[in-house]
Amino acid sequence: MEERKALRELAQGGVLLTCRALESGWPARSLTRALRAEGWSRLRSGAWVEPGRAADLPTRLRAVQLRNPRLVVSHRSAAALWRIETLTPTTEARLEFIDPALSFRGKVKDVRVRRTLLEGGDVALRYGLRLTSPLRTVADLLRSLPRDDALVALESAVTYRRVGDARRAPLVALDAVVAALASPSQGSARARRWLDLCDPQAGSPAETVARLRMADAGLRPESQVQLFTPLGRRVVLDFLFRREGLAVEIEGYAYHGTREAHRRDVSRFNQVLQCPEVRSLLRFTAQDVFRNPDRMTTEIRAALMASG
């Protein structure tokens, strides 16, 4: 029982480094056997997670940072910790860090380390981890990611969002992002050109990508349009082609699995069609946006021609 307590005492945030256990006097020959017997799980070479703790993203990042304390969590990994949405799930992305000391030369499996400088305000603390601030994280993503993914992250960060089971306030102001990209660093010029495409009111990654796909196809609707029904009920549309009276709504991933939720969904779309400005309505799922964007834009274009 004392050995079990000693191992837990040597852990940091639920992660035990074997080098720490060896330095404390644990015999190398019996350490692995003791860890397995007590239910510890191997996270990566030289790092174990305590029994009962999930190997979630903060825990996996901690295992790397404990072995390399100068590394700062960054890019997509930092975005996930701040609940900034990106198009690449964190389960599929490598763990990402910045080495502000510019001295990291090793290779770590499933880890990407960038050697670049950080200013004093660029580093924050969250979940016991050192990571880039929301502003630095967004600026880094804009500099490094493809356009769609970068703008999804930007629009997620500058507005209220429900991410997973939590709703959070805006993390950064758009003008602060503009200022952060003013320096002539790699990728900043390209990122500044993308800022004109940003809609700070976008409600989801699917809405962001839908708007970009429509723009690429030469379609320029108004977005996040506030209308009122004849009875005075307020309705906010994802997109509206006002001259043609065509509303376009993007539905998220979540399935409305209850009768009450389904009733509210039907009621809302009925209210959309009651608005004097709306003569027709198209609805697309997130799957349509991400997997069949050409079909989406083709259907929108056909509806616009029919209304004309």
MOPEMO-V143680 format. One record per residue. N is the residue number from 1. RES is the residue in one letter. SS is DSSP state (2 for helix, 1 for strand, 0 for the rest). PHI is phi in whole degrees, 0 to 359 (none if undefined). Layout:
n=N res=RES ss=SS phi=PHI
n=N res=RES ss=SS phi=PHI
//
This chain:
n=1 res=M ss=0 phi=none
n=2 res=E ss=2 phi=292
n=3 res=E ss=2 phi=299
n=4 res=R ss=2 phi=300
n=5 res=K ss=2 phi=295
n=6 res=A ss=2 phi=298
n=7 res=L ss=2 phi=295
n=8 res=R ss=2 phi=295
n=9 res=E ss=2 phi=293
n=10 res=L ss=2 phi=279
n=11 res=A ss=0 phi=286
n=12 res=Q ss=1 phi=235
n=13 res=G ss=0 phi=59
n=14 res=G ss=0 phi=85
n=15 res=V ss=1 phi=245
n=16 res=L ss=1 phi=246
n=17 res=L ss=1 phi=272
n=18 res=T ss=2 phi=298
n=19 res=C ss=2 phi=297
n=20 res=R ss=2 phi=291
n=21 res=A ss=2 phi=294
n=22 res=L ss=2 phi=294
n=23 res=E ss=2 phi=295
n=24 res=S ss=0 phi=276
n=25 res=G ss=0 phi=113
n=26 res=W ss=0 phi=291
n=27 res=P ss=0 phi=290
n=28 res=A ss=2 phi=300
n=29 res=R ss=2 phi=293
n=30 res=S ss=2 phi=259
n=31 res=L ss=2 phi=296
n=32 res=T ss=2 phi=299
n=33 res=R ss=2 phi=298
n=34 res=A ss=2 phi=293
n=35 res=L ss=2 phi=298
n=36 res=R ss=2 phi=294
n=37 res=A ss=2 phi=295
n=38 res=E ss=2 phi=273
n=39 res=G ss=0 phi=96
n=40 res=W ss=0 phi=288
n=41 res=S ss=1 phi=242
n=42 res=R ss=1 phi=284
n=43 res=L ss=1 phi=275
n=44 res=R ss=1 phi=197
n=45 res=S ss=0 phi=304
n=46 res=G ss=0 phi=84
n=47 res=A ss=1 phi=217
n=48 res=W ss=1 phi=233
n=49 res=V ss=1 phi=254
n=50 res=E ss=0 phi=293
n=51 res=P ss=0 phi=302
n=52 res=G ss=0 phi=87
n=53 res=R ss=0 phi=258
n=54 res=A ss=0 phi=287
n=55 res=A ss=0 phi=276
n=56 res=D ss=0 phi=281
n=57 res=L ss=2 phi=300
n=58 res=P ss=2 phi=303
n=59 res=T ss=2 phi=293
n=60 res=R ss=2 phi=294
n=61 res=L ss=2 phi=294
n=62 res=R ss=2 phi=297
n=63 res=A ss=2 phi=300
n=64 res=V ss=2 phi=284
n=65 res=Q ss=2 phi=291
n=66 res=L ss=2 phi=296
n=67 res=R ss=2 phi=280
n=68 res=N ss=0 phi=226
n=69 res=P ss=0 phi=300
n=70 res=R ss=0 phi=282
n=71 res=L ss=1 phi=285
n=72 res=V ss=1 phi=243
n=73 res=V ss=1 phi=301
n=74 res=S ss=0 phi=212
n=75 res=H ss=2 phi=51
n=76 res=R ss=2 phi=298
n=77 res=S ss=2 phi=295
n=78 res=A ss=2 phi=294
n=79 res=A ss=2 phi=302
n=80 res=A ss=2 phi=297
n=81 res=L ss=2 phi=292
n=82 res=W ss=2 phi=276
n=83 res=R ss=0 phi=64
n=84 res=I ss=0 phi=264
n=85 res=E ss=0 phi=283
n=86 res=T ss=0 phi=226
n=87 res=L ss=0 phi=278
n=88 res=T ss=0 phi=263
n=89 res=P ss=0 phi=300
n=90 res=T ss=0 phi=296
n=91 res=T ss=0 phi=290
n=92 res=E ss=0 phi=257
n=93 res=A ss=0 phi=264
n=94 res=R ss=0 phi=291
n=95 res=L ss=1 phi=291
n=96 res=E ss=1 phi=239
n=97 res=F ss=1 phi=220
n=98 res=I ss=1 phi=244
n=99 res=D ss=1 phi=254
n=100 res=P ss=0 phi=288
n=101 res=A ss=0 phi=280
n=102 res=L ss=0 phi=61
n=103 res=S ss=0 phi=241
n=104 res=F ss=0 phi=289
n=105 res=R ss=0 phi=235
n=106 res=G ss=0 phi=281
n=107 res=K ss=0 phi=238
n=108 res=V ss=0 phi=237
n=109 res=K ss=0 phi=302
n=110 res=D ss=0 phi=63
n=111 res=V ss=1 phi=231
n=112 res=R ss=1 phi=244
n=113 res=V ss=1 phi=241
n=114 res=R ss=1 phi=257
n=115 res=R ss=1 phi=265
n=116 res=T ss=0 phi=204
n=117 res=L ss=0 phi=282
n=118 res=L ss=0 phi=233
n=119 res=E ss=0 phi=275
n=120 res=G ss=2 phi=302
n=121 res=G ss=2 phi=279
n=122 res=D ss=2 phi=276
n=123 res=V ss=1 phi=245
n=124 res=A ss=1 phi=230
n=125 res=L ss=1 phi=237
n=126 res=R ss=1 phi=208
n=127 res=Y ss=0 phi=54
n=128 res=G ss=0 phi=75
n=129 res=L ss=1 phi=247
n=130 res=R ss=1 phi=275
n=131 res=L ss=1 phi=216
n=132 res=T ss=1 phi=291
n=133 res=S ss=0 phi=297
n=134 res=P ss=2 phi=306
n=135 res=L ss=2 phi=295
n=136 res=R ss=2 phi=295
n=137 res=T ss=2 phi=298
n=138 res=V ss=2 phi=297
n=139 res=A ss=2 phi=299
n=140 res=D ss=2 phi=296
n=141 res=L ss=2 phi=294
n=142 res=L ss=2 phi=296
n=143 res=R ss=2 phi=284
n=144 res=S ss=2 phi=247
n=145 res=L ss=0 phi=268
n=146 res=P ss=0 phi=299
n=147 res=R ss=2 phi=307
n=148 res=D ss=2 phi=298
n=149 res=D ss=2 phi=295
n=150 res=A ss=2 phi=296
n=151 res=L ss=2 phi=286
n=152 res=V ss=2 phi=301
n=153 res=A ss=2 phi=295
n=154 res=L ss=2 phi=299
n=155 res=E ss=2 phi=292
n=156 res=S ss=2 phi=295
n=157 res=A ss=2 phi=286
n=158 res=V ss=0 phi=265
n=159 res=T ss=0 phi=223
n=160 res=Y ss=0 phi=292
n=161 res=R ss=1 phi=215
n=162 res=R ss=1 phi=261
n=163 res=V ss=1 phi=241
n=164 res=G ss=0 phi=67
n=165 res=D ss=0 phi=258
n=166 res=A ss=1 phi=233
n=167 res=R ss=1 phi=251
n=168 res=R ss=1 phi=232
n=169 res=A ss=0 phi=280
n=170 res=P ss=0 phi=304
n=171 res=L ss=0 phi=261
n=172 res=V ss=0 phi=218
n=173 res=A ss=0 phi=261
n=174 res=L ss=2 phi=300
n=175 res=D ss=2 phi=294
n=176 res=A ss=2 phi=291
n=177 res=V ss=2 phi=295
n=178 res=V ss=2 phi=303
n=179 res=A ss=2 phi=295
n=180 res=A ss=2 phi=294
n=181 res=L ss=0 phi=268
n=182 res=A ss=0 phi=288
n=183 res=S ss=0 phi=289
n=184 res=P ss=0 phi=278
n=185 res=S ss=0 phi=275
n=186 res=Q ss=0 phi=300
n=187 res=G ss=0 phi=90
n=188 res=S ss=2 phi=291
n=189 res=A ss=2 phi=298
n=190 res=R ss=2 phi=297
n=191 res=A ss=2 phi=297
n=192 res=R ss=2 phi=297
n=193 res=R ss=2 phi=293
n=194 res=W ss=2 phi=283
n=195 res=L ss=2 phi=299
n=196 res=D ss=2 phi=294
n=197 res=L ss=2 phi=272
n=198 res=C ss=0 phi=284
n=199 res=D ss=0 phi=241
n=200 res=P ss=0 phi=297
n=201 res=Q ss=0 phi=263
n=202 res=A ss=0 phi=303
n=203 res=G ss=0 phi=262
n=204 res=S ss=0 phi=194
n=205 res=P ss=2 phi=303
n=206 res=A ss=2 phi=297
n=207 res=E ss=2 phi=295
n=208 res=T ss=2 phi=300
n=209 res=V ss=2 phi=293
n=210 res=A ss=2 phi=300
n=211 res=R ss=2 phi=297
n=212 res=L ss=2 phi=293
n=213 res=R ss=2 phi=294
n=214 res=M ss=2 phi=295
n=215 res=A ss=2 phi=298
n=216 res=D ss=2 phi=298
n=217 res=A ss=0 phi=269
n=218 res=G ss=0 phi=82
n=219 res=L ss=0 phi=256
n=220 res=R ss=0 phi=232
n=221 res=P ss=0 phi=282
n=222 res=E ss=1 phi=286
n=223 res=S ss=1 phi=239
n=224 res=Q ss=1 phi=50
n=225 res=V ss=1 phi=270
n=226 res=Q ss=1 phi=267
n=227 res=L ss=1 phi=231
n=228 res=F ss=1 phi=226
n=229 res=T ss=0 phi=284
n=230 res=P ss=0 phi=303
n=231 res=L ss=0 phi=271
n=232 res=G ss=0 phi=87
n=233 res=R ss=0 phi=282
n=234 res=R ss=1 phi=278
n=235 res=V ss=1 phi=229
n=236 res=V ss=1 phi=248
n=237 res=L ss=1 phi=269
n=238 res=D ss=1 phi=296
n=239 res=F ss=1 phi=215
n=240 res=L ss=1 phi=217
n=241 res=F ss=1 phi=267
n=242 res=R ss=0 phi=296
n=243 res=R ss=0 phi=298
n=244 res=E ss=0 phi=272
n=245 res=G ss=0 phi=69
n=246 res=L ss=1 phi=259
n=247 res=A ss=1 phi=262
n=248 res=V ss=1 phi=233
n=249 res=E ss=1 phi=242
n=250 res=I ss=1 phi=250
n=251 res=E ss=1 phi=265
n=252 res=G ss=0 phi=284
n=253 res=Y ss=0 phi=288
n=254 res=A ss=0 phi=296
n=255 res=Y ss=0 phi=270
n=256 res=H ss=0 phi=278
n=257 res=G ss=0 phi=273
n=258 res=T ss=0 phi=247
n=259 res=R ss=2 phi=297
n=260 res=E ss=2 phi=295
n=261 res=A ss=2 phi=296
n=262 res=H ss=2 phi=296
n=263 res=R ss=2 phi=299
n=264 res=R ss=2 phi=297
n=265 res=D ss=2 phi=297
n=266 res=V ss=2 phi=297
n=267 res=S ss=2 phi=300
n=268 res=R ss=2 phi=297
n=269 res=F ss=2 phi=290
n=270 res=N ss=2 phi=296
n=271 res=Q ss=2 phi=295
n=272 res=V ss=2 phi=303
n=273 res=L ss=2 phi=288
n=274 res=Q ss=2 phi=279
n=275 res=C ss=0 phi=293
n=276 res=P ss=0 phi=301
n=277 res=E ss=0 phi=284
n=278 res=V ss=0 phi=253
n=279 res=R ss=0 phi=250
n=280 res=S ss=1 phi=208
n=281 res=L ss=1 phi=220
n=282 res=L ss=1 phi=243
n=283 res=R ss=1 phi=238
n=284 res=F ss=1 phi=229
n=285 res=T ss=1 phi=271
n=286 res=A ss=2 phi=301
n=287 res=Q ss=2 phi=297
n=288 res=D ss=2 phi=302
n=289 res=V ss=2 phi=295
n=290 res=F ss=2 phi=278
n=291 res=R ss=2 phi=254
n=292 res=N ss=0 phi=227
n=293 res=P ss=2 phi=296
n=294 res=D ss=2 phi=295
n=295 res=R ss=2 phi=295
n=296 res=M ss=2 phi=300
n=297 res=T ss=2 phi=292
n=298 res=T ss=2 phi=296
n=299 res=E ss=2 phi=294
n=300 res=I ss=2 phi=296
n=301 res=R ss=2 phi=297
n=302 res=A ss=2 phi=295
n=303 res=A ss=2 phi=294
n=304 res=L ss=2 phi=295
n=305 res=M ss=2 phi=294
n=306 res=A ss=2 phi=292
n=307 res=S ss=2 phi=283
n=308 res=G ss=0 phi=278
//
